[in-house]
Amino acid sequence: MLSEADIRAAIADAVDRGDLAALGIETDFYDFGLDSLDHAQILMRVEDLYGLHVADADFPACRSIAAIAAYSRQSADP
């Protein structure tokens, strides 16, 4: 299960923006001004750092810090 801090670290590694501290936990990445490439890079970095693979079908649902955290909790449940 990933924490908000874990996900923020992955975002900071994946996206070169100085205003990431302003990204709210529920804020949609696209509403924040990120694009589909940023989104893909974030999810790839989450997988690289923490081993959480987001299935292609679930990719569109993981568009915020909260959504990725929820996905990680769901994936951890047996």
Summary of the structure (lengths in Angstrom):
residues: 78
radius of gyration: 11.3
end to end distance: 12.4
largest distance: 37.9
contacts: 192
relative contact order: 0.22
helix: 60%
strand: 0%
